[in-house]
């Protein structure tokens, strides 16, 4: 169903009034016994059929008398003179939507994209929209498509993907400046979808994977550097404190052999240096069966 449509020549209220007028003529003819009342009632009913019109609450219509604009009518019922008066299309003043698409349009970094957008607009001055624009619905759609293509050419692909709201506000401003003289205001523009070629999607996916791998390698290298720095600090501490080094070695050995069934191979030089022989023997006796 069209947004702005030419109503049928006869409204339901006009039909009811015409029937009522003709019925009143029939009743008067039966009472007075003359055909004049029924003829007058029929003519009045026929006149009412084409002179009474109805506009809905959200509609406006222009009345032209002998081709000249005489004013707006609606909402509700109104009267017009048949033959000498004519009506424009009924203008819906509710918020409407227009879906626009830009296919294979190049961005500023020469990437072909397909963009879908929705334009929310409304007629705020029905007189201007009727008298100054032949088909304002088509004008809105074509203007939105042109503005969308121009805006795509001024933005890079990354901006179009991450900054959809700012792109929509820019389109709204461009369209509002163009349509306000027509009595139409653009309330908002929403970028619904941005599509790129499949080959480019695959390339971007590989690029993202390579970037994540690079970051992982950087993090691993940074961790190795921090560990080396910690070892360097510990070595400097143990260099000037042999007792601390001895205690650390004993702790490491203890951690290694405290689990039952574990085996640890220790160089003989370490045993002699740290006196591990006596300590191991003591630990073995302590852990052996009791008498």
Secondary structure, DSSP 4 states (H G I P E B T S, - for coil): --SS-PPPS--HHHHHHHHHHHHHHHHHHHHH--SHHHHHHHHHHHHHHHHEEEE-TTEEEEEEETTEEEEEE-SEEEE--TTTEEE-PPEE-S-EEEEEEEEEEE-TTS-EEEEEEEEEEEES-HHHHHHH-S-HHHHHHHHHHHHHHHHHHTS-HHHHHH-HHHHHHHHHHHHHHHHGGGTEEEEEEEEEEEEE-HHHHHHHHHHHHHHHHHHHHHHHHHHHHHHHHHHHHHHHHHHT-HHHHHHHHHHHHHHHHSSTT------HHHHHHHTHHHHHHHHHHHHS---
